[in-house]
Amino acid sequence: MPYGAALAIVAAASASVTVLFQILLNPPGLPLPALPRAAVWGAGAALAVLLYFDLRNRAFSPAVAEARLMALTARIRPHFLFNSLNAVLGVIRSDPRRAEQALEELSDLFRVLMGENKELVTLKEEFALCRQYLELEHLRLGERLRVVWDIDACPTDAQVPPLMLQPLLENAVYHGVEPAPQPATVTLRAAREGEEIRIELSNPYHGENANHVGNRMALDNIRERLMLFYDLEARLETEAQDGLFRVAIRLPYRPSGGKA
């Protein structure tokens, strides 16, 4: 059925239902109140709802979604490259062999980053990428950076958007660890809760850095990519409390093999 015809049928049905309710609910013996106007309002409301969902469907069509996803992923790469190269430069004189190893790790990372990244990856792969990134940051920060992994309760076959956690870790290091006058801890927790996966990342909170443009950009980036992959099934929330900045992500548990 043509889309325009479907809109007309739904609008007519809505108007008819509006009129029917006006008749049924009107007290006996009293004149019917403004039936034509009620019917027009009912049809208009139905059309507005249908147009909203039509526009939403067009916005998230495969071609548009893929283009937006590629643009969002590409936005991550320059920032990541800049910070990683700085980490290598920090040790190239003091420990050339370690710097060489770090460049090999960076090459492996960029092999992943330069992929199309249109498909979901497993948490096992995402965690491995994060560990590689943190190894590079340890070159710069040494014992100033401490990381706690609490992920034993999370199935690593869960599928997640690629490069979902690395930008959050980069934010945690940049905004939470670097400004700290003493060693600081970044904590990554992940667990399955029913049919959902919950991931939480926390780092020391410094009020002057919490609303930094780069921080907001990374969070908005990940929110939009979650929307592209999961629509309304996933969400990202943040809070600053008790000296910590927390990012919590909830998304549906979709195992790699397709069976929950």
C-alpha positions as CSV (number, residue, x, y, z in Angstrom):
1,M,0.0,0.0,0.0
2,P,1.4,3.5,-0.9
3,Y,2.6,5.4,2.1
4,G,0.3,8.4,1.4
5,A,-2.8,6.1,1.2
6,A,-1.8,4.5,4.6
7,L,-1.6,8.0,6.1
8,A,-5.0,8.9,4.8
9,I,-6.5,5.6,6.1
10,V,-5.0,6.1,9.6
11,A,-6.2,9.7,9.7
12,A,-9.7,8.8,8.7
13,A,-9.8,6.0,11.2
14,S,-8.6,8.3,14.0
15,A,-11.3,10.9,13.0
16,S,-14.0,8.2,13.1
17,V,-12.9,7.0,16.5
18,T,-13.0,10.5,17.8
19,V,-16.5,11.1,16.5
20,L,-17.6,7.7,18.0
21,F,-16.3,8.6,21.4
22,Q,-18.0,12.0,21.3
23,I,-21.3,10.3,20.6
24,L,-20.9,7.6,23.2
25,L,-19.8,9.9,26.0
26,N,-22.1,12.8,25.3
27,P,-25.0,12.9,27.9
28,P,-28.4,11.9,26.3
29,G,-30.5,14.9,25.2
30,L,-27.7,17.3,24.9
31,P,-26.4,18.6,21.5
32,L,-23.2,17.1,20.3
33,P,-20.2,19.4,20.9
34,A,-18.2,20.5,17.8
35,L,-17.9,17.1,16.2
36,P,-16.2,18.3,13.0
37,R,-13.5,20.2,15.1
38,A,-12.9,17.1,17.3
39,A,-12.5,14.9,14.2
40,V,-10.1,17.4,12.6
41,W,-8.0,17.5,15.8
42,G,-8.0,13.7,16.0
43,A,-6.9,13.3,12.4
44,G,-4.2,16.0,12.8
45,A,-2.8,14.3,15.9
46,A,-2.6,10.9,14.1
47,L,-0.9,12.5,11.1
48,A,1.6,14.3,13.4
49,V,2.5,11.0,15.1
50,L,2.9,9.1,11.8
51,L,5.0,11.9,10.3
52,Y,7.3,11.8,13.4
53,F,7.9,8.1,13.1
54,D,8.4,8.4,9.3
55,L,11.0,11.1,9.8
56,R,12.7,9.1,12.5
57,N,12.7,6.0,10.3
58,R,14.3,8.0,7.5
59,A,16.9,9.5,9.8
60,F,18.0,6.0,11.0
61,S,17.9,4.4,7.6
62,P,20.9,2.1,6.9
63,A,22.6,4.4,4.5
64,V,22.3,7.5,6.7
65,A,23.1,5.6,9.9
66,E,26.2,4.1,8.3
67,A,27.5,7.5,7.2
68,R,26.9,9.0,10.6
69,L,28.6,6.1,12.3
70,M,31.7,6.4,10.1
71,A,31.9,10.2,10.8
72,L,31.6,9.6,14.5
73,T,34.3,6.9,14.5
74,A,36.6,9.1,12.4
75,R,36.3,11.9,14.9
76,I,37.9,9.7,17.6
77,R,41.1,8.9,15.6
78,P,43.1,12.2,15.6
79,H,42.7,12.7,19.3
80,F,43.7,9.1,20.1
81,L,46.7,9.3,17.7
82,F,47.9,12.6,19.2
83,N,47.8,11.3,22.8
84,S,49.4,7.9,21.9
85,L,52.3,9.5,20.0
86,N,52.9,11.8,23.0
87,A,53.1,8.7,25.2
88,V,55.7,7.1,23.0
89,L,57.8,10.3,22.7
90,G,57.9,10.5,26.4
91,V,60.1,7.4,26.6
92,I,61.9,7.2,23.3
93,R,65.1,8.6,24.8
94,S,65.1,6.9,28.2
95,D,63.9,3.5,26.9
96,P,64.3,3.0,23.1
97,R,63.4,-0.6,23.2
98,R,60.2,0.0,25.1
99,A,59.4,2.9,22.7
100,E,59.8,0.5,19.7
101,Q,57.4,-2.0,21.4
102,A,55.0,0.8,22.0
103,L,55.0,1.8,18.4
104,E,54.2,-1.8,17.5
105,E,51.3,-1.8,19.9
106,L,50.2,1.6,18.5
107,S,50.3,0.0,15.0
108,D,48.1,-2.8,16.1
109,L,45.6,-0.4,17.7
110,F,45.4,1.7,14.5
111,R,44.8,-1.4,12.5
112,V,41.6,-1.7,14.5
113,L,40.9,2.0,14.4
114,M,41.3,2.3,10.7
115,G,38.7,-0.4,10.1
116,E,35.2,0.5,9.0
117,N,33.8,-0.4,12.5
118,K,30.3,-0.9,11.2
119,E,29.7,-4.1,13.1
120,L,29.4,-4.9,16.8
121,V,32.5,-6.4,18.5
122,T,32.7,-8.6,21.6
123,L,33.6,-7.1,25.0
124,K,36.6,-9.4,25.0
125,E,37.9,-7.5,21.9
126,E,37.0,-4.1,23.4
127,F,38.7,-4.9,26.7
128,A,41.8,-6.0,24.8
129,L,41.9,-2.7,23.0
130,C,41.5,-0.8,26.2
131,R,44.4,-2.7,27.8
132,Q,46.6,-1.8,24.9
133,Y,45.7,1.9,25.2
134,L,46.3,1.9,28.9
135,E,49.7,0.3,28.4
136,L,50.6,3.3,26.2
137,E,49.4,5.7,28.8
138,H,51.4,4.0,31.5
139,L,54.5,5.0,29.5
140,R,53.7,8.7,30.1
141,L,52.2,8.5,33.6
142,G,53.9,5.5,35.2
143,E,52.6,4.9,38.7
144,R,50.4,8.0,38.6
145,L,47.9,5.9,36.7
146,R,46.3,3.0,38.5
147,V,43.6,0.9,36.9
148,V,41.1,-1.5,38.6
149,W,39.3,-4.1,36.5
150,D,36.1,-5.5,37.9
151,I,34.8,-7.5,35.0
152,D,34.6,-11.1,36.1
153,A,30.8,-11.0,36.4
154,C,30.4,-9.9,32.7
155,P,30.2,-12.3,29.8
156,T,33.0,-11.3,27.3
157,D,30.9,-12.6,24.4
158,A,28.5,-9.7,24.8
159,Q,28.5,-7.5,21.7
160,V,29.1,-3.8,22.0
161,P,29.8,-0.9,19.6
162,P,33.4,-0.8,18.5
163,L,35.5,1.9,20.3
164,M,32.9,2.4,23.0
165,L,35.2,2.3,26.0
166,Q,38.5,3.6,24.8
167,P,37.4,7.2,24.4
168,L,35.9,7.0,28.0
169,L,39.2,5.8,29.3
170,E,41.0,8.5,27.5
171,N,38.7,11.1,29.1
172,A,39.2,9.5,32.5
173,V,43.0,9.7,32.1
174,Y,43.0,13.2,30.7
175,H,40.4,14.8,33.1
176,G,40.8,12.6,36.1
177,V,44.4,11.3,36.4
178,E,46.6,14.0,34.8
179,P,45.3,16.9,37.0
180,A,45.6,14.9,40.2
181,P,48.5,15.8,42.5
182,Q,49.0,12.2,43.5
183,P,48.4,8.7,42.0
184,A,44.8,8.3,40.8
185,T,42.7,5.3,40.1
186,V,40.4,4.6,37.2
187,T,37.9,1.8,37.8
188,L,36.2,-0.2,35.1
189,R,33.3,-2.4,36.2
190,A,31.1,-4.6,33.9
191,A,28.4,-7.1,34.8
192,R,25.4,-8.8,33.3
193,E,22.1,-7.8,35.0
194,G,19.3,-9.8,33.7
195,E,19.0,-9.2,29.9
196,E,21.3,-6.2,30.1
197,I,25.0,-5.4,30.3
198,R,26.0,-2.6,32.7
199,I,29.3,-1.0,32.3
200,E,30.6,1.7,34.7
201,L,33.7,3.7,34.5
202,S,34.8,6.0,37.3
203,N,37.7,8.4,37.9
204,P,38.7,11.2,40.2
205,Y,36.5,14.2,39.8
206,H,37.9,17.7,39.3
207,G,35.1,20.3,39.0
208,E,37.0,22.6,36.7
209,N,37.4,19.8,34.2
210,A,34.1,18.1,34.4
211,N,32.4,20.2,31.7
212,H,35.4,20.5,29.4
213,V,34.3,20.6,25.7
214,G,36.4,17.5,24.9
215,N,34.7,15.5,27.7
216,R,31.2,16.5,26.5
217,M,32.1,15.8,22.9
218,A,33.2,12.2,23.7
219,L,30.1,11.5,25.7
220,D,27.8,12.9,23.1
221,N,29.7,10.9,20.5
222,I,29.2,7.6,22.3
223,R,25.5,8.4,23.1
224,E,24.8,8.9,19.4
225,R,26.7,5.7,18.4
226,L,24.7,3.7,21.0
227,M,21.5,5.2,19.5
228,L,22.6,4.1,16.0
229,F,23.3,0.6,17.1
230,Y,20.5,0.0,19.7
231,D,18.0,2.8,19.3
232,L,16.3,3.3,22.7
233,E,17.4,0.0,24.2
234,A,20.7,1.5,25.4
235,R,21.5,4.6,27.5
236,L,24.5,6.4,28.9
237,E,24.3,8.3,32.1
238,T,26.8,10.4,34.1
239,E,27.1,11.7,37.6
240,A,29.7,13.4,39.8
241,Q,29.5,12.4,43.4
242,D,31.8,11.8,46.4
243,G,34.8,13.0,44.5
244,L,34.3,10.7,41.5
245,F,33.0,11.2,38.0
246,R,31.0,8.1,36.8
247,V,29.9,7.1,33.4
248,A,27.3,4.2,33.3
249,I,26.2,2.4,30.2
250,R,23.3,0.0,29.9
251,L,22.7,-2.0,26.7
252,P,21.0,-5.2,25.8
253,Y,22.9,-8.4,26.2
254,R,23.5,-9.8,22.7
255,P,26.0,-12.7,22.8
256,S,28.3,-13.2,19.9
257,G,26.8,-16.6,19.0
258,G,23.3,-15.2,18.9
259,K,22.0,-17.2,21.9
260,A,21.5,-15.6,25.3
